[in-house]
Amino acid sequence: MYDSLPSIDVSSLQERVYQGLRMALLSGHFQPGEPISIRKLAESLGTSPMPVREALKRLMAEKVLVQSSNRQIRVTPFDPQLHGEFVRIRMEIEGYAAERAARIRDAGLVDRLRQANAGMVEAARRSDTAAALAANQAFHFEIYRAAGYSQLVDMIENLWLRTGPFLGTIGRKPVNLETFFGNGHHFHVRAIEAIAARDGKKARRAIALDIRTGTMFLRKIYDPLDATRSAAERPGRKSGSA
């Protein structure tokens, strides 16, 4: 009877957990310096602690997470200088991807971009930060995938993984959401128009300015203490790694 039971592919389970946590970090679900609870993550993902621990080890190796002397795991704290380096690299690489996408785009790309941009604005209007960030991410990666280079998309994902937690600090203040995503909408429209016209240089500039303007706004309003309080107040969050 036991011989007929299906085997459990532990490696694929660990990979699914890793990819899920990676996407959460990339999309700003966790904030810089936020404690990570293995137990809470395992409960949320419906799995045992083991695959969560393995996923966290991989993310620490990628420098997305850090472990303190008391073994507490946290999202890597915000470092202004390092973040500035990532942003400048993003402007170059993502700008290049937009330029290439504009020149070789498929017929449906413009409509998909308009839909994602509209979804971002609507989510921001509802003060739904998570949905707005997800729509913003969808917009950008529609462009990057359209560039046709899978390795380029991987590089961009890794950069977003390092900068994504800082996006989560936008917080819940309606005025911040409206300004941040309003600016994003403006540059997204410029990018869409450039891509529709197959103007690679204008598309590149629009995406680079979107990254730069969004970063400048976040740096202006960033309050590490407020970000920590916001993270602690979210349902299901507890400090500690156990």
SEVO-544212 format. One record per residue (C-alpha): residue number from 1; residue in one letter; chain; x, y, z. Coordinates in Angstrom, 3 decimals, decimal comma. Layout:
N
R:nr:rest:kette:x:y:z
R:NUM:A:A:X:Y:Z
...
% end
This chain:
242
R:nr:rest:kette:x:y:z
R:1:M:A:0,000:0,000:0,000
R:2:Y:A:2,752:2,441:0,925
R:3:D:A:4,590:1,693:-2,320
R:4:S:A:1,805:3,399:-4,277
R:5:L:A:2,201:6,735:-2,495
R:6:P:A:3,743:9,467:-4,648
R:7:S:A:7,212:10,612:-3,674
R:8:I:A:7,731:14,183:-2,547
R:9:D:A:10,182:16,207:-4,585
R:10:V:A:11,871:18,168:-1,806
R:11:S:A:14,060:20,089:-4,230
R:12:S:A:11,062:21,430:-6,161
R:13:L:A:9,332:22,426:-2,902
R:14:Q:A:12,429:24,319:-1,798
R:15:E:A:12,585:26,026:-5,187
R:16:R:A:8,933:27,093:-4,991
R:17:V:A:9,468:28,534:-1,519
R:18:Y:A:12,610:30,316:-2,682
R:19:Q:A:10,890:31,782:-5,734
R:20:G:A:7,921:32,896:-3,627
R:21:L:A:10,133:34,683:-1,107
R:22:R:A:12,247:36,130:-3,889
R:23:M:A:9,181:37,597:-5,565
R:24:A:A:7,932:39,020:-2,262
R:25:L:A:11,251:40,785:-1,702
R:26:L:A:11,462:41,942:-5,295
R:27:S:A:7,994:43,493:-5,152
R:28:G:A:8,516:45,398:-1,894
R:29:H:A:6,537:43,117:0,429
R:30:F:A:9,341:43,305:2,995
R:31:Q:A:11,163:46,466:4,019
R:32:P:A:14,858:47,188:4,711
R:33:G:A:15,947:45,941:8,126
R:34:E:A:12,698:44,044:8,716
R:35:P:A:13,065:40,882:10,865
R:36:I:A:12,178:37,607:9,153
R:37:S:A:10,355:34,901:11,108
R:38:I:A:10,920:31,390:9,783
R:39:R:A:7,921:30,082:11,698
R:40:K:A:5,576:32,759:10,387
R:41:L:A:6,813:32,300:6,833
R:42:A:A:6,332:28,538:7,051
R:43:E:A:2,789:29,012:8,355
R:44:S:A:1,990:31,553:5,649
R:45:L:A:3,369:29,338:2,887
R:46:G:A:1,787:26,175:4,293
R:47:T:A:5,057:24,298:4,571
R:48:S:A:7,545:23,098:7,168
R:49:P:A:10,395:25,333:8,362
R:50:M:A:13,057:23,344:6,467
R:51:P:A:12,428:24,651:2,921
R:52:V:A:12,049:28,152:4,347
R:53:R:A:15,454:27,896:6,032
R:54:E:A:17,039:26,683:2,795
R:55:A:A:15,453:29,545:0,851
R:56:L:A:16,666:32,078:3,401
R:57:K:A:20,208:30,674:3,157
R:58:R:A:20,154:31,264:-0,592
R:59:L:A:18,867:34,793:-0,146
R:60:M:A:21,565:35,518:2,429
R:61:A:A:24,167:34,269:-0,055
R:62:E:A:22,706:36,758:-2,533
R:63:K:A:23,077:39,496:0,120
R:64:V:A:19,356:40,226:0,123
R:65:L:A:19,108:39,064:3,739
R:66:V:A:21,615:39,260:6,590
R:67:Q:A:22,009:37,359:9,857
R:68:S:A:23,076:39,168:13,003
R:69:S:A:25,281:37,812:15,780
R:70:N:A:22,190:36,609:17,682
R:71:R:A:21,172:34,607:14,567
R:72:Q:A:18,233:36,863:13,786
R:73:I:A:17,611:37,112:10,047
R:74:R:A:16,671:40,484:8,588
R:75:V:A:16,204:42,109:5,231
R:76:T:A:19,475:43,857:4,412
R:77:P:A:19,312:47,371:5,912
R:78:F:A:19,148:50,382:3,633
R:79:D:A:22,564:51,662:2,547
R:80:P:A:22,267:55,010:0,683
R:81:Q:A:25,574:54,659:-1,166
R:82:L:A:24,978:51,074:-2,282
R:83:H:A:21,402:51,861:-3,235
R:84:G:A:22,630:54,777:-5,335
R:85:E:A:24,935:52,424:-7,222
R:86:F:A:22,081:50,023:-7,915
R:87:V:A:19,866:52,853:-9,161
R:88:R:A:22,486:54,153:-11,594
R:89:I:A:23,039:50,644:-12,930
R:90:R:A:19,279:50,147:-13,242
R:91:M:A:18,899:53,342:-15,240
R:92:E:A:21,476:52,114:-17,749
R:93:I:A:20,388:48,493:-18,046
R:94:E:A:16,629:49,015:-17,911
R:95:G:A:16,929:52,000:-20,222
R:96:Y:A:18,736:49,790:-22,719
R:97:A:A:16,032:47,128:-22,414
R:98:A:A:13,339:49,737:-23,114
R:99:E:A:15,251:51,039:-26,132
R:100:R:A:15,570:47,558:-27,583
R:101:A:A:11,946:46,660:-26,788
R:102:A:A:10,711:49,764:-28,616
R:103:R:A:12,491:48,674:-31,768
R:104:I:A:11,419:45,020:-31,835
R:105:R:A:8,129:45,081:-29,904
R:106:D:A:5,238:42,783:-30,728
R:107:A:A:1,837:44,140:-31,719
R:108:G:A:0,225:43,606:-28,306
R:109:L:A:2,863:45,216:-26,095
R:110:V:A:1,421:48,734:-26,112
R:111:D:A:-2,020:47,522:-25,018
R:112:R:A:-0,519:45,418:-22,225
R:113:L:A:1,461:48,397:-20,992
R:114:R:A:-1,584:50,648:-20,991
R:115:Q:A:-3,521:48,058:-19,012
R:116:A:A:-0,774:47,678:-16,395
R:117:N:A:-0,367:51,444:-16,079
R:118:A:A:-4,110:51,951:-15,609
R:119:G:A:-4,150:49,217:-12,969
R:120:M:A:-1,334:50,929:-11,092
R:121:V:A:-3,175:54,258:-10,987
R:122:E:A:-6,436:52,638:-9,883
R:123:A:A:-4,699:50,702:-7,090
R:124:A:A:-2,952:53,866:-5,879
R:125:R:A:-6,299:55,673:-5,858
R:126:R:A:-7,638:52,941:-3,535
R:127:S:A:-4,495:53,281:-1,374
R:128:D:A:-3,700:49,643:-2,174
R:129:T:A:0,084:49,842:-2,040
R:130:A:A:0,717:46,153:-2,746
R:131:A:A:-1,497:46,127:-5,842
R:132:A:A:0,014:49,369:-7,130
R:133:L:A:3,552:48,033:-6,709
R:134:A:A:2,563:44,781:-8,431
R:135:A:A:1,087:46,688:-11,384
R:136:N:A:4,196:48,871:-11,595
R:137:Q:A:6,361:45,764:-11,641
R:138:A:A:4,162:44,178:-14,317
R:139:F:A:4,515:47,309:-16,460
R:140:H:A:8,292:47,342:-16,284
R:141:F:A:8,822:43,646:-16,885
R:142:E:A:6,472:43,632:-19,878
R:143:I:A:8,977:46,005:-21,439
R:144:Y:A:12,062:44,100:-20,335
R:145:R:A:10,785:40,738:-21,566
R:146:A:A:9,900:42,377:-24,876
R:147:A:A:13,594:43,189:-25,335
R:148:G:A:14,046:39,509:-26,159
R:149:Y:A:17,076:38,759:-23,974
R:150:S:A:16,353:36,339:-21,130
R:151:Q:A:19,738:37,002:-19,502
R:152:L:A:18,983:40,718:-19,481
R:153:V:A:15,708:40,045:-17,658
R:154:D:A:17,582:37,919:-15,102
R:155:M:A:20,052:40,749:-14,492
R:156:I:A:17,240:43,245:-14,009
R:157:E:A:15,397:40,903:-11,641
R:158:N:A:18,529:40,628:-9,503
R:159:L:A:18,794:44,413:-9,326
R:160:W:A:15,135:44,691:-8,347
R:161:L:A:15,725:42,033:-5,697
R:162:R:A:18,320:44,285:-4,073
R:163:T:A:16,242:47,472:-4,366
R:164:G:A:12,709:46,051:-4,026
R:165:P:A:12,504:46,284:-0,221
R:166:F:A:13,108:50,042:-0,436
R:167:L:A:10,016:50,348:-2,654
R:168:G:A:7,984:48,927:0,206
R:169:T:A:8,805:51,992:2,303
R:170:I:A:6,363:54,091:0,267
R:171:G:A:3,992:53,416:3,177
R:172:R:A:0,287:53,965:3,492
R:173:K:A:-0,020:57,770:3,359
R:174:P:A:-2,395:58,624:0,470
R:175:V:A:-0,456:61,767:-0,431
R:176:N:A:2,751:59,754:-0,845
R:177:L:A:1,041:57,083:-2,926
R:178:E:A:-0,642:59,635:-5,174
R:179:T:A:2,578:61,543:-5,767
R:180:F:A:4,818:58,518:-6,254
R:181:F:A:2,524:56,617:-8,576
R:182:G:A:1,344:59,817:-10,254
R:183:N:A:4,940:60,527:-11,243
R:184:G:A:5,287:56,929:-12,348
R:185:H:A:2,164:57,179:-14,483
R:186:H:A:3,549:60,285:-16,207
R:187:F:A:6,786:58,596:-17,228
R:188:H:A:5,005:55,363:-18,094
R:189:V:A:2,812:57,274:-20,547
R:190:R:A:5,928:58,780:-22,102
R:191:A:A:7,461:55,310:-22,382
R:192:I:A:4,287:53,895:-23,944
R:193:E:A:4,156:56,691:-26,514
R:194:A:A:7,813:56,151:-27,395
R:195:I:A:7,383:52,387:-27,688
R:196:A:A:4,258:52,826:-29,816
R:197:A:A:6,303:55,067:-32,135
R:198:R:A:9,246:52,622:-32,029
R:199:D:A:11,432:55,456:-30,760
R:200:G:A:14,092:53,627:-28,764
R:201:K:A:15,938:56,683:-27,486
R:202:K:A:12,802:58,294:-26,055
R:203:A:A:11,736:54,997:-24,486
R:204:R:A:15,147:54,665:-22,864
R:205:R:A:14,987:58,191:-21,455
R:206:A:A:11,433:57,741:-20,129
R:207:I:A:12,315:54,591:-18,194
R:208:A:A:15,555:56,073:-16,850
R:209:L:A:13,693:59,176:-15,650
R:210:D:A:10,989:57,008:-14,098
R:211:I:A:13,603:55,166:-12,047
R:212:R:A:15,441:58,339:-11,084
R:213:T:A:12,346:60,363:-10,156
R:214:G:A:10,816:57,543:-8,125
R:215:T:A:14,058:56,999:-6,238
R:216:M:A:14,487:60,700:-5,462
R:217:F:A:10,957:60,867:-4,075
R:218:L:A:11,424:57,773:-1,898
R:219:R:A:14,757:59,017:-0,589
R:220:K:A:13,115:62,328:0,315
R:221:I:A:10,315:60,793:2,395
R:222:Y:A:12,172:57,765:3,775
R:223:D:A:12,014:57,469:7,555
R:224:P:A:13,699:54,283:8,861
R:225:L:A:11,760:54,411:12,137
R:226:D:A:8,435:54,845:10,353
R:227:A:A:9,276:51,981:8,002
R:228:T:A:10,066:49,730:10,964
R:229:R:A:6,803:50,643:12,691
R:230:S:A:4,814:50,017:9,515
R:231:A:A:6,395:46,580:9,109
R:232:A:A:5,712:45,660:12,739
R:233:E:A:2,070:46,702:12,467
R:234:R:A:1,326:44,490:9,478
R:235:P:A:-0,784:41,404:10,295
R:236:G:A:1,094:38,209:10,958
R:237:R:A:4,475:39,862:11,482
R:238:K:A:6,667:39,045:14,475
R:239:S:A:10,292:39,710:15,141
R:240:G:A:12,749:36,854:15,391
R:241:S:A:13,987:34,070:13,194
R:242:A:A:12,366:31,113:14,931
% end
